[in-house]
């Protein structure tokens, strides 16, 4: 009887864990001029020495969530070497096997670019490879597209860094960038309304929930793209200056859980290192993370 009682206790303890579903997370982080200064540095805000470069890589990875993300999108890097440096730091922190994702963009004004890295040990893989696409090539000098696949589904992900609407026609050009993103989304959603589509990055857009925001065109699609921030009831801040520039936009299918993935939560990794002299060796942006349940 003692053995039977122990067995029942063991089974009761195991059942909840068997009932749990897996989850993955996607994160985006603007790295604030994380360039190798000897090769690309064009501003006083880049690391000055190899030691500072290594130090900043560790600092940036230290700002990411405690739980290892499946994919991290990056903005304000310079080239593939910068992604590789962050991958090295991420592997050391998380004890995972991250792989870099990078295709050189065409921004000549700032020489900034976007990239990503993803965890190869979670049952997901890259279909084909990271790329730039014709839907976005003209309007978005800084973008990266990748498809992640597993045994039952796939996610089409676009990492972006949109322009700042500071000059006379800046707002109109920013709207055109979002219209290009809409075309990219609809290429997937027209073929399959249940497609898992994600856009993440720095949108340089601050009006969460407003029809006046440039990315509002994405939410007017049929089916629409959705902003997880609208599920939060607090003030949205993803930048040390108080803005909400960094976003992760999800297809309607992900929010509703129609295709083996379902939105669970969104979080912002606020930190105190984004102001003053510390900013150069950290970043003035906060990482944004969405958690998705794998069904």
Buried (B, 14 or more C-beta within 10 A) or exposed (E): EEEEEEEEEEEEEEEEEEEEEEBBBBBBBBBBBBBBBEEBBBEEBBBEEEEBBBBBBBBBBEBBBEEBBBBBBBBBBBBBBBBBBBBBBBBEBBEBEBBBBBBEBEBEEBBBBBBBBBBBEBBBEBEEEBEBBEBBEEBBBBBBBBBBBBEEBBBBBBBBBBBEBEEEEBBEBBBBBBBBBBBBBBBBBEEEBBBBBBBBBBBBBBEBBEEEBBBBBBBEBEBBBBBBBEEBEEEBBBBBEEBBBBBBBBBBBBBBBBBBBBBBBBBBBEBEBBEEEBBBBBBBBBBBBBBBBBE
